[in-house]
């Protein structure tokens, strides 16, 4: 009986620890995604600007 209760407590504690690690991993990944999107925003804007500039030069060249 005592062994069964100990194993149950150990399983519960390991389950809680795994849930905490999952939530921390998910929060870390979401933070990384937001940081990467913030960093990639200027790159996307500059790409759009260069595309517009290229279109303008080609239109003026024609």
Contact map, one row per residue, 1 for C-alpha under 8 A:
11111000000000000000000000000000000000000000000000000000000000
11111100000000000000000000000000000000000000000000000000000000
11111110000000000000000000000000000000000000000000000000000000
11111111000000000000000000000000000000000000000000000000000000
11111111100000000000000000000000000000000000000000000000000000
01111111110000000000000000000000000000000000000000000000000000
00111111111000000000000000000000000000000000000000000000000000
00011111111100000000000000000000000000000000000000000000000000
00001111111110000000000000000000000000000000000000000000000000
00000111111111000000000000000000000000000000000000000000000000
00000011111111100000000000000000000000000000000000000000000000
00000001111111110000000000000000000000000000000000000000000000
00000000111111111000000000000000000000000000000000000000000000
00000000011111111100000000000000000000000000000000000000000000
00000000001111111110000000000000000000000000000000000000000000
00000000000111111111000000000000000000000000000000000000000000
00000000000011111111100000000000000000000000000000000000000000
00000000000001111111110000000000000000000000000000000000000000
00000000000000111111111000000000000000000000000000000000000000
00000000000000011111111100000000000000000000000000000000000000
00000000000000001111111110000000000000000000000000000000000000
00000000000000000111111111000000000000000000000000000000000000
00000000000000000011111111100000000000000000000000000000000000
00000000000000000001111111110000000000000000000000000000000000
00000000000000000000111111111000000000000000000000000000000000
00000000000000000000011111111100000000000000000000000000000000
00000000000000000000001111111110000000000000000000000000000000
00000000000000000000000111111111000000000000000000000000000000
00000000000000000000000011111111100000000000000000000000000000
00000000000000000000000001111111110000000000000000000000000000
00000000000000000000000000111111111000000000000000000000000000
00000000000000000000000000011111111100000000000000000000000000
00000000000000000000000000001111111110000000000000000000000000
00000000000000000000000000000111111111000000000000000000000000
00000000000000000000000000000011111111100000000000000000000000
00000000000000000000000000000001111111110000000000000000000000
00000000000000000000000000000000111111111000000000000000000000
00000000000000000000000000000000011111111100000000000000000000
00000000000000000000000000000000001111111110000000000000000000
00000000000000000000000000000000000111111111000000000000000000
00000000000000000000000000000000000011111111100000000000000000
00000000000000000000000000000000000001111111110000000000000000
00000000000000000000000000000000000000111111111000000000000000
00000000000000000000000000000000000000011111111100000000000000
00000000000000000000000000000000000000001111111110000000000000
00000000000000000000000000000000000000000111111111000000000000
00000000000000000000000000000000000000000011111111100000000000
00000000000000000000000000000000000000000001111111110000000000
00000000000000000000000000000000000000000000111111111000000000
00000000000000000000000000000000000000000000011111111100000000
00000000000000000000000000000000000000000000001111111110000000
00000000000000000000000000000000000000000000000111111111000000
00000000000000000000000000000000000000000000000011111111100000
00000000000000000000000000000000000000000000000001111111110000
00000000000000000000000000000000000000000000000000111111111000
00000000000000000000000000000000000000000000000000011111111100
00000000000000000000000000000000000000000000000000001111111110
00000000000000000000000000000000000000000000000000000111111111
00000000000000000000000000000000000000000000000000000011111111
00000000000000000000000000000000000000000000000000000001111111
00000000000000000000000000000000000000000000000000000000111111
00000000000000000000000000000000000000000000000000000000011111
